[in-house]
Amino acid sequence: MDNRFPLHNASTRLLGENLDHSLVTRPTRTMRWVKFAAILSLWAIFFGLLVLVHLWISLLKLPNRWEIISRLTYSFSFLLRTILNIKVTVAGDAGQIEEGDTVIISNHLGYVDGFVLGSIFPVVFVSKREVKKWPVIGLWATLGGTIFINRQKKGEVGLLVVEMSKKLRDGANILLFPEGRATNGERMLPFQTAPLAAPLRNRSIIVPVTLVYTRVDEKPVSKENRDLIYCYDDMDFFPHFWKLLSLRSIEVVVTVQRKIECSRYKDNSAGRKKLALDCYNRVLGRVNILPN
């Protein structure tokens, strides 16, 4: 390089860096907006369908409302997963999920878990009550039959169990994250016993599932890039989702573990604790714990 013109050389380097940055970020920015537009259109179509199906169920007085609705949200989740280019590998026997009255439990790393599992199994979700107040998403979740938990009021656990039991008797499957909140993947929290009272009371089948995110943008998931997928603690949904839209691909392995029959457990406190421990060990067997 000619050192007689340092300002010229510095300007050329700076211009080159800016052009490189522009070339890198412009496709990413475009991809993000294309995905956002596609998701918004998909949501609008399925929102209308949800409303119409609810009216149809009410007019015909069909008894299995939430089983029907869960199949509609399953289709939505599958198309959403396709837009986000989340590549799922299913290991184990997914055929264990029966007609209904099944509770799928899993480790929890963030809202992407719902996209993944909701695209494999027709389910009704269990979510924190705060989601109900989110713009757009809260209304969608309500129409989809989501069961909301108020973690601040332990006295409302009984209402949660009653609502879960109703959905199970209605023939719907329920997706439950027994840890109670998402983590960063370094460890799995002990499973809460209270929500397991519903499948225990209904003598339902529990199917433990293990989620392991393996690659993001064709790079192995690590401490450096895991937060592009995981959403936990005080992370805000909307800023995180906006960044998620810029990802080219996500790869995840879903391992369906052997089912657990609740009829083998006593319907009391000791039975719930034993069931929670067995579910925990079944899920933990295939969880990829990130090193400290």
Buried (B, 14 or more C-beta within 10 A) or exposed (E): EEEEEEEEEEEEEEEEEEEEEEEEEEEEEEBBEEBBEBBEEBBEEBBEBBEEBBEEBEEEEEEBBBBBBBEBBBBBBBBBBEBBBBBBEEEBEEEBBEEBBBBBBBBBBBBBBBBBBBBBBBBBBBBBBBBBEEEEBBEBBEBBBBBBBBEEEEEBBEBBBEBBBBBBBBBBBBBBBBBBEBBBBEEBBEBBBBBBBBBBBBBBBBBBBBBBBEBBEEEEBEEEBBBBBBBBEEBEBEEBBEEBBBBEEBBBBBBBBEBBEBEEBEBEEEBBBBBBEBBBEBBBEBBEEEEE
